[in-house]
Amino acid sequence: MIEPEETVLLENAVSPQSGGPAAPRRAALTFVFITIALDMITFGIITPVLSPLIVTFTGGQIAEASLMAGIFGSVWALMQFGFSPVLGIISDRFGRRPVILISVFGLGLDYIVMALAPNLGWLFVGRVVSGITAATMVTAGAYIADVTPPEKRAAGFGIIGAAFGIGFIVGPALGGLGAHFGLRVPFWIAAGLSLINGLYGIFVLPESLPREKRVTKLDWSRANPLGSLRLLRSHPELFGLAASNFIAYVAHQSFGVYVLYTIYRYAWGPELNGLSLALVGIVSVFISIVLVKLSVARIGERRTLLLGLTLGVLGFGMWAFSANVALLWVGIVLVSLWGLATPATQSIMSQHVQPSEQGQLQGALNSLRGLATLIGPILFASVFAAFIDSRRTIVFPGAPWLLAAALLAIAMIIAAYATRARGRIVAQTQEA
C-alpha cells in the first residue's frame, strides 16, 4: 500500500528544479496520454492495409493470406504475453522514462522495416518487434501509478481508456486515407508519428520513479510471464481482481466477430460499421475523461468497477438478442460504459503493491491480456461459425455476445467477492 508520505515523494520526483509538482505532472500525464493514443492510432493505421499487403506477398491467394494473417496476430499477442513483464521489471529497475522512450523509438523503426519489407519473412519480423515494443502501455500504466495519489488514480488510469478511444476513431481512418496512395504509405505515416512522439518525449517526459524507490537488481524470475504472475497472488483482493480482469479480457476479444456479425445479421457495409465503431470510440473517450472521475468521486472505486461490468453484461445481452438495429445501437452505448470498470480496477490493484513493483504489476496484467488475446479470437470465431451454420437445428448468430455477457457476469461476481472487505469498510464509514 502506498502511504501519503510516499505519494509526496512521487509527486516531487516528477518536479523539475522549480515550479512545483503540479505542472510537470500534468505535462508528464499529457505525454503518457499522447504516447498511448499514438500507439493505438498507429496500430489502427496499419490495420486496413496489413492483410492486403500480405495478400500481395501470397500472389493473391486469399486462403493462404488469411492463414498468415492469423499467424501474425497470434505471434503479436505471444510477444505481448512474453515481453510485457520484461519491460515492467526493467522499468522498476532503471526507471520509466528510458523504457518508454526506447519502446516508442523502437516502434517507429519497426514500422519503417514493415514499410520496406520485401517479403513475408521481413513482414513477420516486423510484427514480432511490434508486439514487443507495443507493450509501452505496461510502463505507461506504472508511470501513472507513480505520479498520481491513490484517491486520484482511477481518473489517471482513465487516460489509458481515453487514448484507446481516440486511437480507435482516428487510426483506421488515417490508414484508409493513406492506402489511396499505396499499401505501404500507412506504415510510413505510423513510423513518422511514433518517431515524432519519441522526439517530443525526450524534451518533455521527466522520470517518475526516483532511484531510492527502484529495485536494486533485476530478478529475472519475476520478468517471465509466469514469474510475474506471482505478484498477483500476494494479496487476496489483488488475485481476485486479476482473475476477474483475465475473464473480462477474454470477453473483450468478442469484438473480433463484430463486423462479421453486422454483415451477417444486418447486411451492413464498411460505412455503417465504421460509424458504429467510431461511436464506441467517442463514448469511450467521454467515459474515460469525464465519467470515471465523476463516478469514483460519487460512488467510489468498488461500485464504479461493479457498475461498469454490469452495464457491459446488459450491453452484450442486447447485442445477443438484437433482432432490430435499434437494440444494437443502445447496446453499443452500454458496452462502451463497461469502460468504467478498467480504471477503477487498476487503481484498486495498484494500491496493493509498492512503487518499485508498479511496473511488474502492469507487466503481469498485460501478460494476462496477451494470453486472453491468444484464446479469445479463436473461441468467439468458432462459436460464431458454429451458430450460423445452416445445418444446425438452432441458428443463433448472437451466441458470441451471449458468451461474452456470461463471462462478464462471472468476472463481476469474482470482483464483487474479491473486494467485499473494501465494500464493508466503505459501508461502515458511511454509517459512522
KAKAVEN-V111521 format. One record per pair of residues at least 12 apart in sequence whose C-alpha atoms are under 6 Angstrom apart, sorted by the first residue. I is the first residue (numbers start at 1). J is the second residue. D is the distance in Angstrom with one decimal. If there is no record, write none. Layout:
I,J,D
I,J,D
//
This chain:
1,351,5.0
1,352,4.8
1,353,5.7
7,149,5.6
10,146,5.9
10,147,5.7
11,147,5.6
13,208,5.8
13,210,5.9
14,206,5.9
14,208,5.2
28,205,5.5
33,159,5.9
33,163,5.9
36,163,5.8
37,163,4.2
37,164,6.0
37,167,5.3
40,167,4.6
41,167,4.1
41,171,4.0
42,190,4.7
44,171,4.1
44,172,4.7
45,171,4.5
45,172,4.9
45,174,5.8
45,175,3.9
46,175,5.9
46,186,6.0
49,183,5.8
74,374,6.0
76,127,6.0
76,128,5.8
76,131,4.5
77,370,5.1
77,373,6.0
79,131,5.0
79,132,5.4
80,131,5.4
80,132,5.9
80,370,5.4
81,367,4.1
81,370,4.4
81,371,6.0
82,225,5.7
83,132,5.9
84,135,5.7
84,363,4.6
84,366,5.9
84,367,5.9
85,223,5.1
85,360,5.9
85,363,3.9
85,364,5.6
86,223,4.6
88,139,6.0
88,359,4.0
88,360,4.7
88,363,4.8
89,223,5.9
89,359,5.7
89,360,5.1
92,214,5.5
92,356,5.3
92,359,5.5
93,214,5.3
93,215,5.0
95,209,5.6
97,207,5.2
100,136,6.0
101,198,5.9
103,133,4.8
104,194,6.0
104,198,5.6
105,195,5.6
105,198,5.7
107,133,5.5
108,191,4.2
108,194,4.8
108,195,5.3
110,126,5.7
111,187,5.5
111,191,5.1
112,191,5.9
114,126,5.4
115,184,5.2
115,187,5.2
138,362,4.9
138,363,5.3
139,359,5.9
142,358,4.9
142,359,4.9
146,208,6.0
153,347,5.3
154,343,4.8
154,344,4.9
154,347,4.9
155,293,5.0
157,343,4.8
158,288,4.5
158,343,5.3
161,288,5.4
162,285,4.2
162,288,5.0
165,281,4.0
165,284,5.3
165,285,5.2
168,281,5.5
169,278,5.1
169,281,5.5
213,356,5.5
214,356,4.9
215,356,5.8
228,364,5.5
229,364,5.6
237,418,4.9
237,419,5.9
238,349,5.6
240,418,5.0
241,415,5.5
244,411,4.3
244,414,5.8
244,415,5.7
246,368,5.8
247,411,5.9
248,408,5.7
249,369,5.8
249,372,5.8
250,372,4.8
250,376,5.0
251,404,4.7
253,376,5.0
253,377,5.6
254,380,5.7
280,336,5.9
284,336,5.8
292,340,5.7
301,344,5.1
305,341,4.0
305,344,5.5
308,337,6.0
308,338,4.2
308,340,4.7
308,341,4.6
309,338,5.4
309,412,5.8
311,334,5.5
311,338,5.7
312,334,5.9
312,335,4.5
312,338,4.6
313,405,4.5
313,408,5.9
315,331,4.2
315,334,4.6
315,335,4.7
316,401,5.2
316,405,5.3
317,402,5.9
317,405,6.0
318,331,5.4
319,331,5.9
320,398,3.9
320,401,5.0
320,402,5.5
380,400,5.7
384,400,5.8
//
